[in-house]
Every structure is written in structure tokens, then in C-alpha cells.
Amino acid sequence: MNSLVSRRAVTATLLAGVATLGATGLTNPVPATAAGRPRGPHHHPESPTVVLIHGAFADASSWSGVVERLQRHGLRVLAPALPLRGLTSDAAYIRSVLDSVAGPIVLVGHSYGGAVISQAAADAPHVKALVYIAAFVPEVGESALQLTGMFPGSTLGQATATRYYPLPDGGQGEELVIKKDLFRKQFAAGVPVRTAQVMAAGQRPITLAALQEPAKAAAWKRIPSWYLVASEDRNIPPAAERWMAERARARTVTVRAPHAVSVSDPGPVADLILRAARSVRFGH
């Protein structure tokens, strides 16, 4: 059932958290054993670890406000950097991260990160819940660009610029960035200007090939899913988000927020993740 959540202001601590989370990815300290030797960061298999996967034009710092809230609830959180080079290779990398975590996992993806988690969680029995935050939920054979074009409303094409980077074989690859003067309007409308400027300066480009690559797996078909629709999204049409959420039979909420909803409205994002985490821990 959809519920409308009003936009909340970004907390004053976000700017301070941007550099820290972006630099570390892993936000929890590593506890020590009684013998004084470090123990792995995920040592309580009875409770879930939340793994947060960012999307295109963002980095792990985009989860700062969400991480703070989840940690206040005692959850362990991991926010790795996503290469954004290709769906298959990105999913393989995230799968390697998942395989390093002991115990159940709540796997969360924003934007393109939704396509990544859908593939990375395939045949991963320790992933117990998928949470999509204004994200792609592709069927096998579908690409992010294909899903974007299914419904009107995206203005991303006009807001991006193409850059070229060298390939190992000597050729050139194409990657996309959002033009800095359009970044706030396109990606983070309503986010304070200074925060949006920091985000634009640190945005991570994504290859065109990654957005065009068809999905090879759809883990949402077997794993319970949750979805947050950002009703003011200009990257992924909100109609597409609702359609993908319904197809995945996801428990869905709607937030009046831009594409960068984890920055503009970390509270509702964290609340939805907590609901998924409770279902894993208590089995409902």
C-alpha cells in the first residue's frame, strides 16, 4: 500500500559525513575478541547486515544520513563503492562483497544499483531481503535504459554529457556525467545548494554500456522486496518505478522527493530498510 511521506530537510550533519563515508565505505568499527585480536566486522549471524549500493552519478557518501539512522538502531552497515563500469562486472564485484559478510543480509540498491543487486543476489542464499530506492528492477533481458524509456518523464538525456576513457585494448569507452549546472535540478531538486554542489563535484560517471547491458538474473523473483518510489524523480520516471515495484510485488511507499532521495529524505529511506531488516530478524 502506498503512503505519502513529506519531504524532510537534510540534516546539518550530512556535509560532515560526506567525506568520511565516501573515503571509507565501511562505517562500523571492527570489534576485538577477548584475546585482543580483531574480529571480522560481521560477527552476529542472528541479525542482518545492511549492504547499501549506490547508483550512477553518486558515491557511498550519498548514504550518510541513512547510515547514521541505521546505526542508531544497532544495525551493522556496509556501503561499498560501485565501479559503474558494466552490469555483469559490477554485480560480480558486489557478489564478492556479499560473500565476505557472515549471516543474513538486507541488500539495498539506489537507481542503477537496483539492477546490480538484482543480479548480485542471484543464488546468494544469505540475502534475505531486497530494498529498492528509486531503483531499476529489471527482468532478465531488460536494461536500465530500456526501463527508463518505457514511460515518459525522464529528462536525464538532456542533462548529461559524454566523456571518453581509454580501454585496455587501446580503444575508447563512453561514460556519462550530469552537467554541473543542471545537477541539482536533475538529480537533487530540493537538496540545499551547497550540498548539491558537493555532490556534483564528487559524482561518479557511469559507462553507457552499463546502462545498455541486459540483466542476466532477477533475484527479486525469489527474495522478498521493498520499494521506495520518489514521486519527483527526473532520472527514472515515477510511473516506471511504480510499475517495477508492482511487478516485483514489493511492499511500496511513496516519498515526495527527487532521485537523490537518500540525501534529501534519509529518514523515510532508513525507515523502509528497517522494516525489511525486522522482517529478516523476526520472520514477519
C-alpha positions in Angstrom: 0.0 0.0 0.0 1.4 3.4 -0.9 1.8 6.1 1.7 2.9 9.7 1.1 5.7 11.0 3.2 6.5 14.7 3.2 10.0 15.9 2.3 12.3 16.4 5.2 15.2 18.7 5.3 18.7 17.3 5.1 20.4 17.3 8.5 23.3 19.6 9.2 25.5 16.6 9.8 25.3 15.4 6.1 28.1 17.6 4.8 30.4 16.5 7.6 29.6 12.9 6.8 30.1 13.1 3.1 33.9 13.0 3.1 34.1 10.3 5.8 31.7 7.8 4.3 33.0 8.4 0.8 36.5 7.7 1.9 35.8 4.6 4.0 32.7 2.9 2.7 32.6 0.7 5.8 31.3 2.8 8.6 31.4 0.4 11.6 34.4 -0.2 13.8 35.9 -3.7 13.9 35.5 -5.1 17.4 38.2 -7.1 19.1 38.0 -10.6 20.6 38.8 -11.3 24.2 42.3 -12.1 23.2 42.7 -8.7 21.6 42.7 -9.9 18.0 40.4 -8.1 15.6 37.3 -10.0 14.7 35.5 -9.6 11.4 33.1 -6.7 11.2 30.1 -9.0 10.7 30.1 -11.5 13.6 26.4 -11.7 14.7 24.8 -14.1 12.2 21.5 -13.9 14.0 20.8 -10.3 12.9 21.1 -8.9 9.4 23.8 -6.7 7.9 22.6 -3.9 5.7 24.6 -3.5 2.5 23.9 -0.2 0.6 24.7 0.0 -3.1 24.7 3.5 -4.7 23.9 4.2 -8.3 25.1 6.3 -11.1 26.3 9.9 -10.6 26.7 9.2 -6.8 29.0 7.6 -4.4 28.8 5.9 -1.0 28.6 9.3 0.7 25.0 9.6 -0.6 24.0 7.1 2.1 25.4 9.2 5.0 22.1 10.2 6.6 20.7 6.7 6.1 23.8 5.1 7.7 23.6 7.3 10.7 20.0 6.3 11.3 20.5 2.6 10.8 23.5 2.6 13.2 21.4 4.3 15.8 19.1 1.3 15.6 22.1 -1.0 16.2 22.4 -2.4 12.7 25.7 -3.1 11.0 26.1 -1.3 7.7 28.4 -1.7 4.7 28.4 0.8 1.9 30.9 -0.2 -0.8 31.9 1.8 -3.8 30.4 0.6 -7.1 32.6 0.6 -10.1 29.8 1.6 -12.5 31.7 0.0 -15.5 29.3 -2.7 -16.6 26.3 -4.6 -15.1 27.9 -8.0 -15.1 31.2 -6.9 -13.7 29.6 -4.6 -11.2 27.3 -7.4 -10.0 30.3 -9.8 -9.7 32.1 -7.3 -7.6 29.2 -6.7 -5.2 28.7 -10.5 -5.0 32.3 -10.7 -3.7 31.4 -8.2 -1.1 28.3 -10.2 -0.1 30.3 -13.3 0.2 32.5 -11.6 2.8 29.6 -11.0 5.1 28.6 -13.6 7.7 24.9 -14.0 8.4 21.8 -12.7 6.7 21.9 -9.6 4.5 19.4 -6.9 3.6 20.6 -5.7 0.3 19.7 -2.2 -0.8 20.1 -0.5 -4.2 19.6 3.0 -5.4 18.9 3.8 -9.1 21.3 1.7 -11.3 22.3 -0.1 -8.1 18.9 -1.8 -8.2 19.8 -3.6 -11.3 23.1 -4.6 -9.7 21.6 -6.0 -6.5 19.0 -8.0 -8.6 21.9 -9.8 -10.3 24.3 -9.9 -7.4 21.8 -11.6 -5.1 21.0 -14.4 -7.6 21.9 -17.8 -5.9 23.0 -15.9 -2.8 21.1 -17.7 0.0 22.3 -15.3 2.7 20.5 -12.3 1.0 17.1 -12.3 2.8 15.6 -9.0 1.6 16.0 -6.6 -1.3 15.2 -2.9 -0.9 14.9 -0.7 -4.0 15.3 3.0 -3.5 14.1 4.8 -6.7 15.8 2.0 -8.5 15.7 -0.3 -11.5 14.2 -3.7 -11.0 14.9 -5.4 -14.4 13.6 -8.7 -15.7 16.1 -10.9 -17.4 17.0 -9.3 -20.7 16.0 -5.8 -19.7 18.4 -2.9 -19.4 18.3 0.3 -17.4 17.9 2.5 -20.5 15.1 0.3 -21.7 13.2 0.6 -18.5 13.7 4.4 -18.4 12.2 4.7 -21.9 9.0 2.7 -21.1 7.3 5.7 -19.5 7.6 9.5 -20.2 9.1 11.9 -17.8 12.9 11.3 -17.7 15.0 14.4 -18.6 18.3 12.7 -17.9 19.4 12.5 -21.5 19.4 16.3 -21.9 21.2 16.8 -18.6 24.2 14.5 -19.3 27.5 15.0 -21.1 29.6 12.2 -22.6 33.2 11.7 -21.7 35.6 9.2 -23.2 38.1 7.0 -21.4 40.8 4.5 -22.5 40.0 0.8 -22.8 42.7 -1.9 -22.2 42.6 -2.8 -25.9 43.5 0.7 -26.9 40.0 1.8 -27.8 37.7 4.3 -26.1 34.7 3.8 -23.9 31.9 6.2 -23.3 30.8 7.4 -19.9 28.1 9.8 -18.8 28.1 12.6 -16.2 25.4 15.1 -15.2 26.3 18.6 -16.2 27.2 20.5 -13.1 24.9 23.4 -13.7 22.0 21.0 -14.1 22.9 18.6 -11.4 20.7 19.9 -8.6 17.6 20.4 -10.8 18.0 17.0 -12.4 19.3 14.8 -9.6 18.8 16.5 -6.3 16.0 19.1 -6.5 15.2 20.5 -3.1 18.6 19.5 -1.6 20.4 22.5 -0.2 22.6 24.3 -2.8 25.9 23.7 -1.0 25.1 20.0 -0.5 24.2 19.6 -4.2 27.4 21.4 -5.3 29.4 18.9 -3.2 27.5 16.0 -4.8 28.0 17.3 -8.3 31.8 17.7 -7.7 32.1 14.2 -6.5 29.7 12.4 -8.8 30.8 9.1 -10.2 30.4 8.7 -14.0 28.7 5.5 -15.4 29.5 3.9 -18.7 26.9 4.0 -21.4 27.5 0.2 -21.8 26.4 -0.4 -18.2 23.1 1.3 -18.8 22.6 -0.6 -22.0 23.6 -4.1 -20.7 20.7 -6.5 -20.3 20.2 -8.1 -16.9 21.1 -11.8 -16.6 19.3 -12.5 -13.3 16.2 -11.3 -11.4 16.7 -12.2 -7.7 13.5 -10.3 -6.8 11.5 -13.2 -8.1 12.6 -15.3 -5.1 13.6 -12.8 -2.4 11.0 -10.6 -0.6 11.3 -7.0 -1.8 10.6 -3.4 -0.7 10.4 -0.3 -2.9 10.5 3.4 -2.3 9.1 5.5 -5.2 10.4 9.0 -5.5 7.5 11.0 -6.8 9.6 13.9 -8.1 12.2 11.8 -9.8 13.6 13.2 -13.1 16.0 10.4 -13.8 13.7 7.4 -13.6 10.0 8.2 -14.4 7.9 7.7 -11.2 5.4 5.7 -13.3 8.2 3.3 -14.2 9.2 3.0 -10.5 5.6 2.2 -9.6 5.3 -0.3 -12.4 8.5 -2.1 -11.5 7.5 -2.2 -7.8 4.1 -3.7 -8.6 5.7 -6.3 -10.9 8.1 -7.3 -8.2 5.2 -7.4 -5.7 7.3 -5.2 -3.4 6.0 -3.6 -0.3 5.9 0.0 -1.5 6.0 3.5 -0.1 6.0 6.8 -2.0 8.0 9.8 -0.9 7.7 13.3 -2.4 11.4 13.6 -3.2 13.9 13.8 -6.0 16.0 11.0 -7.4 18.6 11.6 -4.7 16.1 10.6 -2.0 18.7 9.1 0.3 20.2 12.5 0.6 17.0 14.6 0.6 14.9 12.3 2.8 17.2 9.8 4.7 14.5 9.2 7.3 11.9 7.5 5.1 14.6 5.6 3.4 16.0 4.3 6.7 12.5 3.5 7.9 11.8 1.3 4.9 15.2 -0.5 5.3 14.4 -1.0 9.0 11.1 -2.6 8.0 12.9 -5.1 5.8 15.5 -5.8 8.5 12.9 -6.5 11.1 11.2 -9.0 8.7 14.5 -10.8 8.4 15.2 -10.8 12.1 11.8 -11.7 13.3 10.4 -13.6 10.3 7.5 -11.3 9.5 
